[in-house]
Amino acid sequence: MLDSLLQAAAPLLTPLFSLWGSAVTGAELVAFVLSLLMVVANMRVHPVAWPLAIISSALYGLLFAHFKLFGEAGLQVVFIVGAFWGWHQWLKGRHDDAKALKVSRLSPRQRLTALLATLAAWPVLAWLLNTHTSSDVAWLDALPTVGSLAGQLLLAQKRIENWPTWVAVNVVSVALFATKGLWLTVILYSLFTLMALQGWRAWKRLEGQSHG
């Protein structure tokens, strides 16, 4: 099924130009632009970020599968499903007091729980990738994958901690994509790191506000 999907998407995966010796496809270029717009919208707590996330994730899913980054490819599918949920949360989500979701922080215990759950999931996913796929970078692929899931959940709940999570994920992702020669995506995730730092600062100022 995956092979058929990749064959159908072949025009999107056809190289358009080269960057530092590596081919850049139409899928990567469009996903690059949409992803930047998505992060800007996230920084502003604007719900248009979620449909942008859905489209860019679909394109990146195809791209990562093409390069045998199966952890990252599978993550994009989860992102798409999660984006629909996050979109609903930002538009209709409520706290226990029935008030609209606001930018807020986790408690110390919640932070520790999130960190330990993420670290525990890392070797499990790495084992699955090593065992059931042809991935040649299973551990490096698995770490940003599980970190991204944590970041997505925190983002959907408008938790400030989503931003330092994305900083860590993006730094590891830069190394991962560099191993595959995806240089445009390396640039993107380097920009993501800087934007996540800016988003972290911005959300600290927005704490207690609902938006969207």
N, C-alpha and C positions, 0 to 999 in steps of 0.2 A: 504493500500500500504506500509506504514511504517513497519507494522508488518511482511509483507512478505519479505521486504528487510532485516530486522533484522534476520528473520529465515534463509534466504539465507546466511547471513554473520555469522551465528552461530559459525563456526569453528574459525573465527578470534576473536570472543568474548568469547571463551572458556578459562578459567583461565590456565595460565602456571605455576605460582608460587604465593606465598603470600608475601606481603611486609607490615610489621607492622599490620598484621591481615587482610589485604584487598587483594583480588585477583587481579593479574596483567594479562591482556589478551595479546594475540599476537598483536592485533590491537594497544593497548596502547604502547607496547614495540617498535614496528616498527615506529609508529608515533613519539615517543620520540626521536629516533635516527635521523630520517629524519628532524625533526623540529630543532634540534641542528645544523645540517648541513645547513639548510636553513638560520638560523640567521647568521652563520659565513659567508655565501655567501652574505647576505644582507650587513653585515658590510664592505665587500670588494667591494660592488656595482657590484657584478657578477650576470648576468641574470639567471644562473642556479638555483638561489634561487626560481624562480617562479615555475618551474616544481616540485621541491621538496615541495613547498607549496601546490600544487594541490594534490599530493599523500597523504601528511600528513593530509591535511584538510579532504579528503575523509575518511580516517581512523578515525580521531577524530569525524567526523560527525556521524559515526556509533556508536562509543563509547558513545558519549554524549546522543544520542537518547536512547541508551540502559539504561542509568542512568537517563532518564527523564529530562535532562538539555536541554530543547527544544530551548531556546534562543541561547545557544552555538551551538547546532546541526544545527539550521537554519543558524547561522552565517557561519558555515563551507561551506555551499552551496554558500553563497554570496562570501566567500573567493575564492572558486574555480573559479567562474565566474570572480571575480575581478583579480585573479592571471593571467588569460589569457590576460586581458586588461593590467595589470601591466607589464607583459612579453613583450607585444607589445610596450608599452610605453618606456621601457628601451632599446629596440632594434631599434625602429623606431620613437619614440616620438620626437617632436620638440617644441622649444619655438616659440613665436610670430615672432621672427627674423629668423626663419627657421633653427636655430642652434640646435644641439643635446641637449637633456635635461642635465642639470648640477645640481650638488648638490647645493641647494640654500635654502634661508630662506623665510618664510612668512613675509608679512608686519604686523605691529602691528594691523591694522584693520582686516586683514585676520585671525590672531591668535584669536582675540576676536570673530569673526564670527564663526570660527570652534568650539571654546569652547562653545558658547551659543547654537549653533545648536546641539551639542552633549548632553548638559544638557537638552535641550528641548525634545530631542528624548527619553531620559531615562524613564520618567514616562509613555510616550505613549507605549513604548515596554513592560514595566512592567505591564501595564493595559491589553495589549493584551495577555500576557502570563498568567496572573491571570484569564482572562475571557475565553480564548480559549484552554488552555492546562491544564494538571494536574501538572504543575510545583509547587513545594513547596518552591521554593527560587526565586520567580519571580523578585523581586527588585535587589537582589544580582546577579542574572543571567543577567538581562537587562543592568546593568551598564557597565561591561566589553564588552558586545556585541556591544553597540553603540560606545563605545570607540575604539573598534577594527576596526569598520568600518571607523572611522576617521583616525586611524593609517594607515590602508591599503591605503586609498586615498592619504594620505601624502607621504607614501612610494613610491607609483607608480609615483608620481610627483617629487621624489627625494628631498623632503623637509626635512630639518634637524629636524623639529619639530615632525616628526614621532617617533623619539626615546624617548623624554620625554612622549609622548602619550603612547608608549608601556610600559614605566616604570610604569605609573599609572595603566594601564590595567592589567599588570602582577601582581602587588601587590594585587589588588582586586581579581584577578583570583585565586591566592593562597588560599585566604580565601574561595572562592566558592568551589574549588575542595576538600579542606579539609573537608567541610561539607558532601561531598559524599564519603570520604575515598579513593579518587583517588590519592594515595600517590606518585606514580611514576610521575604523572602529576603535583602534588604539587612541587616535586623536579625540574621538567622541568621548570615550570614557575618561580621558585625561581632563577634558572640559567638564564632564559630569562631576569629577572630583572637586574641581574649583566651584562649580555651581552648587554642589551639595553643601560646601562650606558656607557659601553665601545664603543658601536656603536655611541652614541651621541658624545663622544670625538673624535672618528675617523672621523666622517663626518664633524666635525668642521674644521679639518685639510684638508679635501677634498673639502671644499666649493669652488665652481666655476669650478670644474672639471666634465667632462661628464662620463667617464668610460663606461664599458659594450659595 
